[in-house]
Amino acid sequence: MKKITYLSLVCLTALLGACADMGNIKPQAKQMDANSLDGGSNIALSAKNAAAQWPQVQWWQAYGDTQLNGLIAAALSDNPNMHIAEARVRQAQAYAGLAKSATLPNVEASTSMTRQLFSAHDFIPPPEAGNYAWYNRVAVEATYDLDLWGKQRQALAAAVDEVKVAAAESQIAQLALENNIVRSYVQLSLQFALKDIAEDTLAHREKALHVMRQRLAAGLATEMDVTQLEAAVPPLHIQIEQYEESITLLRNQLAAFSGKGPAAGEKITRPTLSLDNSAWLQLPSALPADLVGRRPDVAARRWEVEAAAKQIDVAKAAFYPNINLMAFIGFQGIGFSNFLTGSSAIRGIGPAISLPIFDGGRLRSNLGAHTAAYDIAVETYNGTIIHALESVANSLVAAQSLQQQKTLNDGALATATKARVLASKGFAAGMTDFLVLLNSEVTLLAQQQQRVQINARMLESHAALMLALGGGYVPEQVDSKATDVKQNTISSKDKP
């Protein structure tokens, strides 16, 4: 017994000693700690409120527009890009299932019936030797990879991480779609507002033109005065037509986002957006560390790093002997007379060992490739964290600046409105030149346009901040079988 044990150890040592050399191949990249990044003063000032909430899953409902809620619900249900993202999750789950199957015993049944000419000088005895006969075999065969070095287990773990990557990327696609719809919807609202301003300005210009024509008829104005006012009217008609064009295009775009044709866009009415912006600039105090778990793109890149690390382990395991257990049972014989009798029974069991010794550097190249892939994944993750923090800071800078711009515009708009009222009264009384009226209208038009643009940008900056904070993303959960992922999508009962 001791001799057998000693012989086994000697054989195992010989096998391990004969394995291919891995060389000194090691990862070079280092994964960044999110806490090592300084978010800067804007984030520091905004992230003081411990009670501040992360975005809700349905963050767009803060705009208080039921039509917008319906558009996003339809898009999440019918948009082809969402279907593609969901299919990629199912594909990754299927690959994980394949990886899992490699860790389990494999049982197959096979049968073969071959009519062949047997050699007269082989082990087959007469009368079959030198003649044609049926050679039949039916058996059940089982194989099991002992996976002594964890190759299959690490491959399965890497496949599970890839499922997580696919699920997170599905959430990236969902969040991007939600954000695009909100931005387009805000732009639709802006075009309606700009059209209103242009129509209001046109009405005042036409009223002034009517007054000027009356003054011409009374001999109090010249033909040139009337012509100059007439020339100021067509550009406003052109502006209004341009706004109409933009409204139609944005309706078509929103319909396409929702997975519908242009006819659905024709039914989209004017947006009724509103947003209480008194609190949404307050950030949770756990930035930037919590961005790692709150943004789907950061989560996806982190799981890519984990999957790449496990693939390195798979590549290393390939340097060691592979030992499979094989067994079979069945019947085998020549001809059919005794084929399925006890005398034709076959059975067997034993190990199958493959040992890499000289492979021309194939295994080292494979390990080097997976090590480089790991370095790429780590640096991609690091870059994603940096970009995530930058996007939060940029969103805050834009939102805070827009609040200041709105305050400044309040005073300018009030002054411009008062100037046009005075110029209109003076012109109607014949005390003010029409150029003064035109200038007052141009100034007011500019301030009104700036106001609605600032309002639109504030709505967009809120959407940008929700995107930067992950849009209510919650990491998907993978069960113990490692092939089923619970996705963070909106169920039918949650849809507006």
Secondary structure per residue as TSV (DSSP state, phi and psi in degrees):
chain	resnum	aa	ss	phi	psi
A	1	M	-	360.0	-42.8
A	2	K	H	-65.2	-34.9
A	3	K	H	-64.6	-40.8
A	4	I	H	-65.0	-43.3
A	5	T	H	-63.9	-43.4
A	6	Y	H	-63.1	-41.1
A	7	L	H	-65.2	-37.8
A	8	S	H	-63.9	-42.7
A	9	L	H	-65.7	-39.2
A	10	V	H	-63.3	-43.9
A	11	C	H	-63.4	-43.0
A	12	L	H	-64.6	-41.5
A	13	T	H	-62.9	-40.1
A	14	A	H	-64.1	-40.7
A	15	L	H	-62.6	-47.4
A	16	L	H	-65.9	-38.1
A	17	G	H	-67.4	-24.4
A	18	A	T	-87.3	-3.1
A	19	C	S	-63.5	154.4
A	20	A	-	-65.1	150.4
A	21	D	-	-80.4	129.0
A	22	M	-	-77.6	-19.7
A	23	G	-	73.8	-170.3
A	24	N	S	-105.2	57.8
A	25	I	-	-93.8	115.6
A	26	K	-	-138.6	152.2
A	27	P	-	-63.3	149.6
A	28	Q	-	-112.7	-22.3
A	29	A	-	-81.5	152.0
A	30	K	-	-122.0	128.7
A	31	Q	-	-70.8	132.1
A	32	M	-	-78.6	141.9
A	33	D	-	-90.4	121.5
A	34	A	G	-58.5	-30.6
A	35	N	G	-69.3	-14.2
A	36	S	G	-78.4	-10.8
A	37	L	S	-90.6	133.7
A	38	D	-	-90.1	118.9
A	39	G	-	-73.0	-11.5
A	40	G	H	87.5	174.2
A	41	S	H	-67.5	-37.0
A	42	N	H	-63.1	-44.7
A	43	I	H	-69.4	-40.6
A	44	A	H	-60.4	-41.2
A	45	L	H	-70.8	-33.3
A	46	S	H	-85.1	-19.4
A	47	A	T	-101.4	42.1
A	48	K	T	-101.7	-12.4
A	49	N	-	-93.6	104.6
A	50	A	T	-64.4	-23.0
A	51	A	T	-85.5	-6.3
A	52	A	-	-62.5	139.6
A	53	Q	-	-98.2	148.6
A	54	W	-	-73.0	159.6
A	55	P	-	-57.2	145.8
A	56	Q	-	-78.2	161.4
A	57	V	T	-58.9	-42.5
A	58	Q	T	-100.3	60.5
A	59	W	G	-63.4	-26.8
A	60	W	G	-69.2	-14.5
A	61	Q	G	-68.0	-12.8
A	62	A	G	-64.1	-18.1
A	63	Y	G	-80.5	-10.5
A	64	G	-	64.5	34.4
A	65	D	-	-122.8	109.1
A	66	T	H	-65.0	-31.7
A	67	Q	H	-65.2	-41.0
A	68	L	H	-61.8	-42.5
A	69	N	H	-58.6	-42.3
A	70	G	H	-67.1	-38.2
A	71	L	H	-63.8	-42.8
A	72	I	H	-69.5	-39.5
A	73	A	H	-60.9	-42.8
A	74	A	H	-65.1	-39.0
A	75	A	H	-65.7	-43.5
A	76	L	H	-65.4	-24.1
A	77	S	H	-89.3	-35.5
A	78	D	H	-119.5	-9.9
A	79	N	-	-67.2	129.4
A	80	P	H	-58.6	-35.5
A	81	N	H	-63.3	-33.7
A	82	M	H	-69.0	-38.2
A	83	H	H	-64.3	-38.9
A	84	I	H	-62.9	-45.6
A	85	A	H	-61.6	-40.9
A	86	E	H	-66.9	-37.9
A	87	A	H	-65.0	-35.4
A	88	R	H	-66.5	-33.0
A	89	V	H	-65.6	-45.2
A	90	R	H	-62.8	-37.8
A	91	Q	H	-62.9	-45.1
A	92	A	H	-63.7	-36.9
A	93	Q	H	-63.8	-39.2
A	94	A	H	-65.1	-41.7
A	95	Y	H	-64.1	-36.1
A	96	A	H	-64.6	-36.8
A	97	G	H	-63.4	-38.6
A	98	L	H	-63.6	-42.8
A	99	A	H	-64.0	-37.1
A	100	K	H	-67.1	-37.2
A	101	S	H	-61.0	-29.1
A	102	A	T	-70.1	-16.9
A	103	T	T	-91.1	-4.1
A	104	L	S	-111.1	159.7
A	105	P	-	-61.3	147.4
A	106	N	E	-116.8	123.1
A	107	V	E	-120.6	129.1
A	108	E	E	-134.6	145.5
A	109	A	E	-109.1	137.4
A	110	S	E	-142.3	151.9
A	111	T	E	-144.0	147.5
A	112	S	E	-146.7	139.7
A	113	M	E	-134.6	110.5
A	114	T	E	-125.8	125.6
A	115	R	E	-92.3	122.3
A	116	Q	E	-145.1	162.1
A	117	L	E	-91.2	120.0
A	118	F	-	-88.8	142.9
A	119	S	-	-66.3	143.5
A	120	A	T	-78.6	-9.7
A	121	H	T	-121.3	29.9
A	122	D	S	-112.3	-164.5
A	123	F	S	-81.5	-6.2
A	124	I	-	-78.5	124.8
A	125	P	-	-82.6	164.2
A	126	P	T	-60.7	153.1
A	127	P	T	-87.2	-2.3
A	128	E	T	-72.2	-30.9
A	129	A	T	-59.5	126.4
A	130	G	T	80.3	6.9
A	131	N	S	-132.1	167.0
A	132	Y	E	-80.5	141.8
A	133	A	E	-160.9	164.7
A	134	W	E	-85.4	131.3
A	135	Y	E	-113.4	113.4
A	136	N	E	-118.0	145.0
A	137	R	E	-151.0	132.6
A	138	V	E	-137.2	131.0
A	139	A	E	-157.7	156.6
A	140	V	E	-109.3	125.0
A	141	E	E	-119.0	139.7
A	142	A	E	-128.8	138.9
A	143	T	E	-132.4	148.4
A	144	Y	E	-147.3	122.1
A	145	D	E	-81.7	117.1
A	146	L	-	-64.9	-22.1
A	147	D	-	50.3	51.5
A	148	L	T	-62.9	-28.3
A	149	W	T	-105.3	8.1
A	150	G	-	76.7	16.9
A	151	K	H	-60.0	-50.0
A	152	Q	H	-69.8	-37.1
A	153	R	H	-64.6	-41.1
A	154	Q	H	-69.6	-35.2
A	155	A	H	-63.7	-39.5
A	156	L	H	-65.1	-45.1
A	157	A	H	-61.1	-39.4
A	158	A	H	-64.9	-39.5
A	159	A	H	-65.7	-36.9
A	160	V	H	-64.4	-41.1
A	161	D	H	-62.8	-35.1
A	162	E	H	-67.3	-32.0
A	163	V	H	-62.8	-42.9
A	164	K	H	-63.2	-39.1
A	165	V	H	-60.7	-48.2
A	166	A	H	-62.3	-39.8
A	167	A	H	-65.8	-41.7
A	168	A	H	-65.5	-39.3
A	169	E	H	-68.0	-29.0
A	170	S	H	-63.0	-38.1
A	171	Q	H	-70.2	-33.8
A	172	I	H	-60.7	-45.6
A	173	A	H	-62.9	-40.1
A	174	Q	H	-65.2	-46.4
A	175	L	H	-64.5	-39.8
A	176	A	H	-64.1	-39.9
A	177	L	H	-65.0	-45.6
A	178	E	H	-58.5	-45.0
A	179	N	H	-65.5	-40.6
A	180	N	H	-64.2	-39.3
A	181	I	H	-65.3	-45.0
A	182	V	H	-60.7	-45.4
A	183	R	H	-63.2	-43.2
A	184	S	H	-65.0	-38.1
A	185	Y	H	-66.6	-39.6
A	186	V	H	-63.7	-41.9
A	187	Q	H	-64.1	-36.0
A	188	L	H	-62.2	-44.6
A	189	S	H	-61.1	-40.4
A	190	L	H	-63.0	-42.6
A	191	Q	H	-64.4	-37.0
A	192	F	H	-63.3	-42.8
A	193	A	H	-66.1	-42.8
A	194	L	H	-64.7	-36.9
A	195	K	H	-64.2	-41.2
A	196	D	H	-59.2	-44.6
A	197	I	H	-62.9	-43.6
A	198	A	H	-64.1	-40.2
A	199	E	H	-67.3	-37.8
A	200	D	H	-64.9	-42.4
A	201	T	H	-65.1	-39.9
A	202	L	H	-62.1	-41.5
A	203	A	H	-62.1	-40.8
A	204	H	H	-67.5	-38.9
A	205	R	H	-64.8	-42.9
A	206	E	H	-66.0	-34.8
A	207	K	H	-66.4	-42.3
A	208	A	H	-64.3	-37.4
A	209	L	H	-64.9	-38.8
A	210	H	H	-62.7	-42.1
A	211	V	H	-64.1	-41.5
A	212	M	H	-64.6	-38.5
A	213	R	H	-65.9	-36.8
A	214	Q	H	-63.7	-40.2
A	215	R	H	-67.8	-35.2
A	216	L	H	-64.0	-42.3
A	217	A	H	-64.8	-28.8
A	218	A	T	-88.8	1.7
A	219	G	T	77.1	17.7
A	220	L	S	-99.6	-1.5
A	221	A	S	-144.1	167.0
A	222	T	-	-106.2	167.1
A	223	E	H	-62.1	-34.1
A	224	M	H	-62.1	-39.8
A	225	D	H	-60.5	-44.5
A	226	V	H	-65.9	-43.3
A	227	T	H	-62.1	-41.3
A	228	Q	H	-63.2	-39.7
A	229	L	H	-68.7	-38.9
A	230	E	H	-62.2	-36.8
A	231	A	H	-68.3	-22.2
A	232	A	T	-82.7	-8.3
A	233	V	S	-84.6	-48.4
A	234	P	H	-54.8	-39.2
A	235	P	H	-57.8	-31.3
A	236	L	H	-70.8	-37.5
A	237	H	H	-61.8	-39.6
A	238	I	H	-64.3	-44.3
A	239	Q	H	-58.7	-45.1
A	240	I	H	-61.2	-41.8
A	241	E	H	-64.8	-38.5
A	242	Q	H	-63.9	-39.7
A	243	Y	H	-65.7	-38.3
A	244	E	H	-60.9	-42.3
A	245	E	H	-61.2	-46.5
A	246	S	H	-62.0	-39.6
A	247	I	H	-61.3	-44.2
A	248	T	H	-64.5	-44.3
A	249	L	H	-63.0	-41.2
A	250	L	H	-68.2	-35.8
A	251	R	H	-62.6	-43.0
A	252	N	H	-62.2	-40.9
A	253	Q	H	-64.6	-43.8
A	254	L	H	-64.1	-37.3
A	255	A	H	-64.6	-41.2
A	256	A	H	-64.8	-41.6
A	257	F	H	-57.7	-34.8
A	258	S	T	-82.8	2.8
A	259	G	T	76.7	25.4
A	260	K	-	-121.2	170.4
A	261	G	-	-88.1	174.9
A	262	P	H	-57.1	-27.6
A	263	A	H	-60.0	-35.3
A	264	A	H	-67.3	-32.7
A	265	G	H	-65.0	-31.0
A	266	E	T	-65.3	-20.6
A	267	K	T	-88.4	-6.8
A	268	I	-	-74.3	122.9
A	269	T	-	-92.8	178.5
A	270	R	-	-63.1	131.8
A	271	P	-	-62.7	152.3
A	272	T	-	-126.3	60.7
A	273	L	-	-78.0	142.0
A	274	S	-	-151.2	149.7
A	275	L	-	-149.3	126.2
A	276	D	-	-81.7	101.3
A	277	N	T	-95.5	23.5
A	278	S	T	-78.8	-21.5
A	279	A	S	-126.8	-14.7
A	280	W	T	-74.6	-9.0
A	281	L	T	-85.2	-3.1
A	282	Q	-	-84.2	125.7
A	283	L	-	-102.7	152.3
A	284	P	-	-59.4	148.4
A	285	S	T	-76.8	-6.8
A	286	A	T	-88.7	8.5
A	287	L	T	-70.6	149.7
A	288	P	T	-92.1	-2.0
A	289	A	T	-59.0	-41.1
A	290	D	T	-70.6	-12.9
A	291	L	H	-60.9	-26.8
A	292	V	H	-60.4	-38.0
A	293	G	H	-99.9	-6.3
A	294	R	H	-103.5	-16.4
A	295	R	-	-108.4	127.5
A	296	P	H	-64.8	-30.8
A	297	D	H	-69.2	-39.4
A	298	V	H	-65.9	-42.0
A	299	A	H	-62.3	-42.1
A	300	A	H	-61.8	-44.4
A	301	R	H	-67.9	-33.8
A	302	R	H	-66.3	-42.8
A	303	W	H	-68.8	-28.9
A	304	E	H	-64.0	-38.1
A	305	V	H	-63.1	-45.2
A	306	E	H	-63.6	-41.6
A	307	A	H	-64.1	-41.1
A	308	A	H	-64.6	-37.2
A	309	A	H	-64.2	-40.3
A	310	K	H	-69.5	-32.5
A	311	Q	H	-66.4	-30.3
A	312	I	H	-63.1	-42.5
A	313	D	H	-62.9	-37.9
A	314	V	H	-63.0	-44.1
A	315	A	H	-64.1	-36.9
A	316	K	H	-68.5	-38.5
A	317	A	H	-63.8	-25.4
A	318	A	T	-66.5	-15.6
A	319	F	T	-77.7	-13.8
A	320	Y	S	-102.5	162.1
A	321	P	-	-60.8	143.8
A	322	N	E	-105.9	122.6
A	323	I	E	-119.6	120.8
A	324	N	E	-116.2	143.0
A	325	L	E	-94.1	134.3
A	326	M	E	-127.5	140.8
A	327	A	E	-146.8	150.3
A	328	F	E	-149.8	156.3
A	329	I	E	-153.6	139.8
A	330	G	E	169.7	-151.3
A	331	F	E	-131.8	148.5
A	332	Q	E	-152.6	132.5
A	333	G	E	-171.9	169.7
A	334	I	E	-100.3	126.1
A	335	G	S	83.5	-179.0
A	336	F	S	-111.6	-11.8
A	337	S	T	-63.8	-41.0
A	338	N	T	-118.3	20.5
A	339	F	T	-61.0	-46.2
A	340	L	T	-104.3	30.5
A	341	T	S	-99.9	168.0
A	342	G	G	-61.3	-29.4
A	343	S	G	-71.0	-16.5
A	344	S	G	-98.7	5.0
A	345	A	E	-68.0	143.9
A	346	I	E	-131.8	148.6
A	347	R	E	-161.3	155.2
A	348	G	E	-171.8	160.1
A	349	I	E	-154.4	146.1
A	350	G	E	174.4	168.3
A	351	P	E	-88.4	154.6
A	352	A	E	-123.5	121.6
A	353	I	E	-118.8	128.7
A	354	S	E	-118.4	135.9
A	355	L	-	-130.6	115.5
A	356	P	-	-77.2	126.1
A	357	I	-	-122.5	-66.2
A	358	F	-	-119.2	118.9
A	359	D	-	-131.7	17.7
A	360	G	T	66.8	23.0
A	361	G	T	83.7	8.7
A	362	R	H	-61.4	-46.9
A	363	L	H	-66.7	-40.2
A	364	R	H	-65.1	-39.0
A	365	S	H	-64.6	-39.3
A	366	N	H	-64.6	-43.7
A	367	L	H	-63.7	-40.7
A	368	G	H	-63.3	-39.1
A	369	A	H	-65.0	-43.3
A	370	H	H	-70.7	-32.3
A	371	T	H	-66.8	-41.9
A	372	A	H	-64.7	-38.0
A	373	A	H	-62.5	-37.5
A	374	Y	H	-63.4	-45.2
A	375	D	H	-60.1	-41.0
A	376	I	H	-62.6	-44.0
A	377	A	H	-62.4	-41.2
A	378	V	H	-64.5	-47.1
A	379	E	H	-68.4	-32.2
A	380	T	H	-65.2	-42.0
A	381	Y	H	-61.3	-45.4
A	382	N	H	-60.2	-44.6
A	383	G	H	-64.0	-35.3
A	384	T	H	-67.3	-39.7
A	385	I	H	-62.4	-44.6
A	386	I	H	-61.5	-45.0
A	387	H	H	-64.4	-37.8
A	388	A	H	-61.4	-46.1
A	389	L	H	-67.2	-37.6
A	390	E	H	-62.2	-42.8
A	391	S	H	-65.5	-35.9
A	392	V	H	-64.3	-47.5
A	393	A	H	-62.1	-43.2
A	394	N	H	-63.6	-40.7
A	395	S	H	-63.4	-40.3
A	396	L	H	-66.2	-43.8
A	397	V	H	-59.0	-46.2
A	398	A	H	-62.8	-45.7
A	399	A	H	-65.4	-43.3
A	400	Q	H	-66.3	-39.7
A	401	S	H	-64.6	-40.2
A	402	L	H	-64.8	-34.0
A	403	Q	H	-64.3	-40.8
A	404	Q	H	-66.0	-41.8
A	405	Q	H	-61.8	-38.7
A	406	K	H	-64.3	-40.3
A	407	T	H	-63.3	-43.0
A	408	L	H	-66.5	-37.5
A	409	N	H	-68.9	-29.4
A	410	D	H	-56.3	-48.2
A	411	G	H	-67.5	-42.3
A	412	A	H	-65.2	-38.4
A	413	L	H	-67.9	-39.7
A	414	A	H	-63.8	-42.3
A	415	T	H	-65.5	-43.4
A	416	A	H	-65.8	-36.9
A	417	T	H	-65.5	-43.6
A	418	K	H	-63.6	-39.5
A	419	A	H	-64.0	-40.2
A	420	R	H	-69.8	-37.6
A	421	V	H	-60.8	-45.8
A	422	L	H	-65.0	-40.8
A	423	A	H	-66.9	-36.0
A	424	S	H	-66.6	-43.1
A	425	K	H	-65.6	-42.8
A	426	G	H	-64.3	-39.8
A	427	F	H	-67.0	-42.8
A	428	A	H	-63.1	-31.0
A	429	A	T	-88.0	-2.0
A	430	G	T	77.2	17.4
A	431	M	-	-102.1	-11.6
A	432	T	S	-123.9	138.1
A	433	D	-	-69.6	147.7
A	434	F	H	-64.5	-26.2
A	435	L	H	-64.4	-35.2
A	436	V	H	-64.2	-40.6
A	437	L	H	-63.4	-45.7
A	438	L	H	-61.1	-43.5
A	439	N	H	-63.4	-38.9
A	440	S	H	-66.5	-36.3
A	441	E	H	-69.9	-40.5
A	442	V	H	-62.9	-42.5
A	443	T	H	-64.1	-44.5
A	444	L	H	-65.7	-41.3
A	445	L	H	-58.8	-43.5
A	446	A	H	-63.3	-41.9
A	447	Q	H	-69.9	-37.4
A	448	Q	H	-66.7	-42.3
A	449	Q	H	-63.3	-40.7
A	450	Q	H	-64.0	-38.0
A	451	R	H	-62.3	-50.3
A	452	V	H	-68.6	-30.4
A	453	Q	H	-69.7	-39.5
A	454	I	H	-63.2	-44.3
A	455	N	H	-59.6	-42.9
A	456	A	H	-65.0	-41.9
A	457	R	H	-66.2	-32.6
A	458	M	H	-65.6	-41.7
A	459	L	H	-63.1	-41.1
A	460	E	H	-68.3	-35.4
A	461	S	H	-67.5	-33.1
A	462	H	H	-63.0	-45.6
A	463	A	H	-61.6	-40.7
A	464	A	H	-63.6	-38.2
A	465	L	H	-69.3	-39.8
A	466	M	H	-61.2	-39.9
A	467	L	H	-64.5	-43.8
A	468	A	H	-65.2	-30.3
A	469	L	T	-90.6	4.5
A	470	G	T	98.8	-4.4
A	471	G	T	59.7	33.4
A	472	G	T	80.6	17.6
A	473	Y	-	-66.0	136.4
A	474	V	-	-125.6	127.6
A	475	P	-	-56.2	140.4
A	476	E	-	-70.6	153.0
A	477	Q	E	-105.3	137.1
A	478	V	E	-110.6	131.9
A	479	D	-	-78.0	178.5
A	480	S	T	-66.3	-24.5
A	481	K	T	-79.2	-11.3
A	482	A	S	66.8	23.6
A	483	T	S	-129.8	-8.7
A	484	D	-	-113.3	126.0
A	485	V	E	-115.8	132.8
A	486	K	E	-87.4	118.5
A	487	Q	-	-93.2	146.7
A	488	N	-	-88.7	66.2
A	489	T	-	-114.1	165.4
A	490	I	-	-83.3	120.8
A	491	S	-	-75.7	167.6
A	492	S	G	-62.3	-33.6
A	493	K	G	-73.3	-19.7
A	494	D	G	-90.6	-11.7
A	495	K	-	-70.6	142.9
A	496	P	-	-62.8	360.0
